[in-house]
């Protein structure tokens, strides 16, 4: 099974420089970025069944991740 990567740079390659800039200058963004990165790693482990969980748990993590991604995107656009 091929795992799709959802790290922020893969999600928004056109914003690579802006992501780096925000991580270096905005502590709140950096904290949320790290939280997003950790959630993505957790979901990838669940998808590959390295860390087996219920479907409901996996879906909850994915929902948290998408909500966090939306928040980070809004921050990048401001």
Secondary structure, DSSP 8 states (H G I E B T S, - for coil): -------HHHHTGGGHHHHHHHHHH-HHHHHHHHHHHHHHHHHHHHHTTTT---HHHHHHHHHHHHHHHHHHHHHHH-
